[in-house]
């Protein structure tokens, strides 16, 4: 019986992972909205990303040594790695803001990070409902909202990049901000990937 885990342990790891994603995104939003001490804030986000990596590693290690799992093994792996991908892009954005020596924020960056945080908070709600698979309909609503936010993020990113190419803009700044905007968009896209995994779990187990 010692090889049979408590089902709750995997859900605890999912919840710990998404909580780290929320923490990292909130830190990134603070960095972008209050553009001070960028290096220090980027370092804190890197630390949060590392803590998220530990949760991912622990989950995969547990999955490898567990004979009976509460969800399909593939779903467990896909969910934890998809959450990790979101946090990786959050950290990548902070790293670029620091390394590129950006002097100040933009309205478009604030809009995109706001959408990202909204999407991640929807993820958090959905993941915390996964335990015992209660609230399946509600989880699906969270996923639909994430999909809507992903489309909104695409629109804002396209408009932001188009604005960069208006006459008179510094070409170097265009290159820097284009990459930052697209990294933010990628983070939002990864939220939709997590939502797709959640939808699959709900459909299999509800």
C-alpha positions as a LaTeX table, in Angstrom:
\begin{tabular}{lrrr}
\hline
Residue & $x$ (\AA) & $y$ (\AA) & $z$ (\AA) \\
\hline
Unk1 & 0.00 & 0.00 & 0.00 \\
Unk2 & 2.95 & 2.34 & 0.46 \\
Unk3 & 3.16 & 2.58 & $-3.34$ \\
Unk4 & $-0.39$ & 3.94 & $-3.57$ \\
Unk5 & $-0.32$ & 7.73 & $-3.16$ \\
Unk6 & $-2.94$ & 9.91 & $-1.65$ \\
Unk7 & $-4.81$ & 11.32 & $-4.63$ \\
Unk8 & $-4.64$ & 14.75 & $-3.02$ \\
Unk9 & $-0.87$ & 14.94 & $-3.45$ \\
Unk10 & $-1.00$ & 15.48 & $-7.22$ \\
Unk11 & $-3.70$ & 18.12 & $-6.80$ \\
Unk12 & $-1.56$ & 19.82 & $-4.16$ \\
Unk13 & 1.29 & 19.97 & $-6.66$ \\
Unk14 & $-0.98$ & 21.37 & $-9.39$ \\
Unk15 & $-2.19$ & 24.03 & $-6.96$ \\
Unk16 & 1.36 & 24.84 & $-5.87$ \\
Unk17 & 2.41 & 25.18 & $-9.51$ \\
Unk18 & $-0.42$ & 27.49 & $-10.55$ \\
Unk19 & 0.14 & 29.57 & $-7.41$ \\
Unk20 & 3.73 & 30.12 & $-8.52$ \\
Unk21 & 2.49 & 31.13 & $-11.97$ \\
Unk22 & 0.16 & 33.68 & $-10.36$ \\
Unk23 & 2.99 & 34.96 & $-8.18$ \\
Unk24 & 5.35 & 35.39 & $-11.14$ \\
Unk25 & 2.71 & 37.11 & $-13.28$ \\
Unk26 & 1.78 & 39.47 & $-10.47$ \\
Unk27 & 5.44 & 40.35 & $-10.00$ \\
Unk28 & 5.77 & 40.99 & $-13.74$ \\
Unk29 & 2.72 & 43.23 & $-13.71$ \\
Unk30 & 4.26 & 45.22 & $-10.86$ \\
Unk31 & 7.52 & 45.52 & $-12.81$ \\
Unk32 & 5.79 & 46.79 & $-15.95$ \\
Unk33 & 3.38 & 49.16 & $-14.20$ \\
Unk34 & 5.94 & 50.53 & $-11.73$ \\
Unk35 & 9.11 & 50.59 & $-13.81$ \\
Unk36 & 11.61 & 50.95 & $-10.98$ \\
Unk37 & 14.33 & 48.64 & $-9.63$ \\
Unk38 & 13.93 & 46.53 & $-12.76$ \\
Unk39 & 16.97 & 44.33 & $-12.10$ \\
Unk40 & 15.82 & 43.52 & $-8.57$ \\
Unk41 & 12.27 & 42.76 & $-9.68$ \\
Unk42 & 13.50 & 40.61 & $-12.57$ \\
Unk43 & 15.67 & 38.66 & $-10.10$ \\
Unk44 & 12.64 & 38.00 & $-7.88$ \\
Unk45 & 10.70 & 36.72 & $-10.89$ \\
Unk46 & 13.63 & 34.46 & $-11.77$ \\
Unk47 & 13.55 & 33.09 & $-8.21$ \\
Unk48 & 9.81 & 32.45 & $-8.51$ \\
Unk49 & 10.36 & 30.67 & $-11.83$ \\
Unk50 & 13.00 & 28.47 & $-10.20$ \\
Unk51 & 10.58 & 27.60 & $-7.38$ \\
Unk52 & 8.03 & 26.66 & $-10.04$ \\
Unk53 & 10.63 & 24.43 & $-11.71$ \\
Unk54 & 11.08 & 22.59 & $-8.42$ \\
Unk55 & 7.34 & 21.89 & $-8.23$ \\
Unk56 & 7.38 & 20.63 & $-11.83$ \\
Unk57 & 10.36 & 18.40 & $-11.08$ \\
Unk58 & 8.72 & 17.02 & $-7.94$ \\
Unk59 & 5.53 & 16.26 & $-9.85$ \\
Unk60 & 7.33 & 14.38 & $-12.61$ \\
Unk61 & 9.41 & 12.48 & $-10.06$ \\
Unk62 & 6.27 & 11.47 & $-8.20$ \\
Unk63 & 4.59 & 10.48 & $-11.44$ \\
Unk64 & 7.55 & 8.24 & $-12.33$ \\
Unk65 & 7.41 & 6.37 & $-9.03$ \\
Unk66 & 3.62 & 6.15 & $-8.68$ \\
Unk67 & 1.79 & 3.05 & $-9.84$ \\
Unk68 & $-1.78$ & 4.33 & $-9.43$ \\
Unk69 & $-2.56$ & 7.94 & $-10.35$ \\
Unk70 & $-5.80$ & 9.92 & $-9.88$ \\
Unk71 & $-5.74$ & 11.13 & $-13.51$ \\
Unk72 & $-4.26$ & 9.76 & $-16.71$ \\
Unk73 & $-0.48$ & 9.89 & $-16.50$ \\
Unk74 & $-0.32$ & 11.83 & $-19.77$ \\
Unk75 & $-2.76$ & 14.43 & $-18.44$ \\
Unk76 & $-0.74$ & 14.89 & $-15.26$ \\
Unk77 & 2.45 & 15.38 & $-17.27$ \\
Unk78 & 0.82 & 17.70 & $-19.79$ \\
Unk79 & $-0.82$ & 19.86 & $-17.14$ \\
Unk80 & 2.27 & 20.38 & $-14.99$ \\
Unk81 & 4.54 & 21.07 & $-17.97$ \\
Unk82 & 2.01 & 23.45 & $-19.56$ \\
Unk83 & 1.84 & 25.44 & $-16.32$ \\
Unk84 & 5.63 & 25.49 & $-16.22$ \\
Unk85 & 5.70 & 26.86 & $-19.78$ \\
Unk86 & 3.52 & 29.83 & $-18.78$ \\
Unk87 & 5.90 & 30.75 & $-15.97$ \\
Unk88 & 8.91 & 30.31 & $-18.27$ \\
Unk89 & 7.50 & 32.97 & $-20.61$ \\
Unk90 & 6.71 & 35.27 & $-17.69$ \\
Unk91 & 10.32 & 35.04 & $-16.58$ \\
Unk92 & 11.57 & 35.43 & $-20.16$ \\
Unk93 & 9.69 & 38.72 & $-20.46$ \\
Unk94 & 11.17 & 40.04 & $-17.21$ \\
Unk95 & 14.63 & 38.98 & $-18.37$ \\
Unk96 & 14.25 & 40.89 & $-21.64$ \\
Unk97 & 13.02 & 44.02 & $-19.89$ \\
Unk98 & 16.17 & 43.89 & $-17.78$ \\
Unk99 & 18.74 & 42.84 & $-20.39$ \\
Unk100 & 17.48 & 45.24 & $-23.06$ \\
Unk101 & 17.98 & 48.17 & $-20.68$ \\
Unk102 & 14.46 & 49.42 & $-21.31$ \\
Unk103 & 14.11 & 52.96 & $-19.98$ \\
Unk104 & 10.36 & 52.97 & $-19.40$ \\
Unk105 & 7.14 & 51.10 & $-19.90$ \\
Unk106 & 4.44 & 51.46 & $-22.58$ \\
Unk107 & 0.67 & 51.49 & $-22.50$ \\
Unk108 & 0.61 & 48.42 & $-24.74$ \\
Unk109 & 2.84 & 46.45 & $-22.36$ \\
Unk110 & 0.53 & 47.34 & $-19.49$ \\
Unk111 & $-2.48$ & 46.19 & $-21.49$ \\
Unk112 & $-0.84$ & 42.89 & $-22.40$ \\
Unk113 & 0.37 & 42.09 & $-18.89$ \\
Unk114 & $-3.10$ & 42.93 & $-17.58$ \\
Unk115 & $-4.63$ & 40.40 & $-19.99$ \\
Unk116 & $-1.98$ & 37.86 & $-18.99$ \\
Unk117 & $-2.75$ & 38.24 & $-15.29$ \\
Unk118 & $-6.48$ & 37.89 & $-15.94$ \\
Unk119 & $-5.90$ & 34.68 & $-17.91$ \\
Unk120 & $-3.65$ & 33.25 & $-15.21$ \\
Unk121 & $-6.16$ & 34.01 & $-12.48$ \\
Unk122 & $-8.77$ & 32.11 & $-14.52$ \\
Unk123 & $-6.29$ & 29.23 & $-14.65$ \\
Unk124 & $-5.87$ & 29.39 & $-10.90$ \\
Unk125 & $-9.63$ & 29.16 & $-10.36$ \\
Unk126 & $-9.89$ & 26.18 & $-12.70$ \\
Unk127 & $-6.95$ & 24.26 & $-11.24$ \\
Unk128 & $-8.24$ & 24.66 & $-7.69$ \\
Unk129 & $-11.56$ & 23.14 & $-8.83$ \\
Unk130 & $-9.82$ & 20.05 & $-10.22$ \\
Unk131 & $-9.57$ & 18.33 & $-6.84$ \\
Unk132 & $-12.20$ & 15.58 & $-6.90$ \\
Unk133 & $-13.27$ & 17.06 & $-10.26$ \\
Unk134 & $-15.94$ & 19.21 & $-8.72$ \\
Unk135 & $-17.36$ & 22.12 & $-10.67$ \\
Unk136 & $-16.75$ & 20.68 & $-14.14$ \\
Unk137 & $-19.11$ & 23.15 & $-15.81$ \\
Unk138 & $-17.42$ & 26.00 & $-13.97$ \\
Unk139 & $-13.98$ & 24.81 & $-15.09$ \\
Unk140 & $-15.19$ & 24.85 & $-18.69$ \\
Unk141 & $-16.39$ & 28.45 & $-18.22$ \\
Unk142 & $-12.94$ & 29.41 & $-16.96$ \\
Unk143 & $-11.43$ & 27.81 & $-20.07$ \\
Unk144 & $-13.82$ & 29.70 & $-22.36$ \\
Unk145 & $-12.81$ & 32.97 & $-20.68$ \\
Unk146 & $-9.13$ & 32.12 & $-21.13$ \\
Unk147 & $-9.79$ & 31.53 & $-24.82$ \\
Unk148 & $-11.49$ & 34.93 & $-25.06$ \\
Unk149 & $-8.56$ & 36.59 & $-23.33$ \\
Unk150 & $-6.13$ & 34.86 & $-25.69$ \\
Unk151 & $-7.95$ & 36.37 & $-28.67$ \\
Unk152 & $-7.90$ & 39.77 & $-26.97$ \\
Unk153 & $-4.17$ & 39.40 & $-26.36$ \\
Unk154 & $-3.58$ & 38.59 & $-30.03$ \\
Unk155 & $-5.43$ & 41.74 & $-31.07$ \\
Unk156 & $-3.57$ & 43.97 & $-28.60$ \\
Unk157 & $-0.21$ & 42.49 & $-29.60$ \\
Unk158 & $-0.85$ & 43.02 & $-33.31$ \\
Unk159 & $-1.87$ & 46.62 & $-32.69$ \\
Unk160 & 1.18 & 47.18 & $-30.47$ \\
Unk161 & 3.58 & 45.82 & $-33.08$ \\
Unk162 & 1.92 & 47.84 & $-35.84$ \\
Unk163 & 2.39 & 51.00 & $-33.75$ \\
Unk164 & 6.10 & 50.23 & $-33.43$ \\
Unk165 & 6.52 & 50.47 & $-37.19$ \\
Unk166 & 5.09 & 53.95 & $-37.46$ \\
Unk167 & 7.53 & 56.47 & $-38.99$ \\
Unk168 & 10.05 & 58.07 & $-36.68$ \\
Unk169 & 10.50 & 55.24 & $-34.19$ \\
Unk170 & 14.03 & 54.20 & $-33.22$ \\
Unk171 & 14.77 & 50.91 & $-35.05$ \\
Unk172 & 16.58 & 49.47 & $-32.03$ \\
Unk173 & 13.62 & 50.22 & $-29.77$ \\
Unk174 & 11.32 & 48.64 & $-32.35$ \\
Unk175 & 13.34 & 45.40 & $-32.21$ \\
Unk176 & 13.38 & 45.36 & $-28.41$ \\
Unk177 & 9.68 & 46.06 & $-27.89$ \\
Unk178 & 8.57 & 43.72 & $-30.66$ \\
Unk179 & 10.28 & 40.86 & $-28.85$ \\
Unk180 & 8.85 & 41.89 & $-25.48$ \\
Unk181 & 5.30 & 42.15 & $-26.84$ \\
Unk182 & 5.59 & 38.79 & $-28.55$ \\
Unk183 & 6.94 & 37.18 & $-25.38$ \\
Unk184 & 3.93 & 38.49 & $-23.47$ \\
Unk185 & 1.65 & 37.18 & $-26.20$ \\
Unk186 & 3.36 & 33.79 & $-26.02$ \\
Unk187 & 2.72 & 33.68 & $-22.27$ \\
Unk188 & $-0.98$ & 34.32 & $-22.91$ \\
Unk189 & $-0.98$ & 31.64 & $-25.64$ \\
Unk190 & 0.48 & 29.14 & $-23.18$ \\
Unk191 & $-2.43$ & 29.88 & $-20.84$ \\
Unk192 & $-4.73$ & 28.64 & $-23.59$ \\
Unk193 & $-2.60$ & 25.48 & $-23.82$ \\
Unk194 & $-3.22$ & 24.85 & $-20.11$ \\
Unk195 & $-6.93$ & 25.47 & $-20.64$ \\
Unk196 & $-6.96$ & 22.87 & $-23.42$ \\
Unk197 & $-5.40$ & 20.29 & $-21.09$ \\
Unk198 & $-7.95$ & 21.13 & $-18.39$ \\
Unk199 & $-10.82$ & 20.75 & $-20.86$ \\
Unk200 & $-9.51$ & 17.32 & $-21.82$ \\
Unk201 & $-9.28$ & 16.23 & $-18.18$ \\
Unk202 & $-12.82$ & 17.41 & $-17.49$ \\
Unk203 & $-14.23$ & 15.61 & $-20.53$ \\
Unk204 & $-12.48$ & 12.37 & $-19.57$ \\
Unk205 & $-13.37$ & 12.40 & $-15.89$ \\
Unk206 & $-16.57$ & 14.42 & $-15.34$ \\
\hline
\end{tabular}
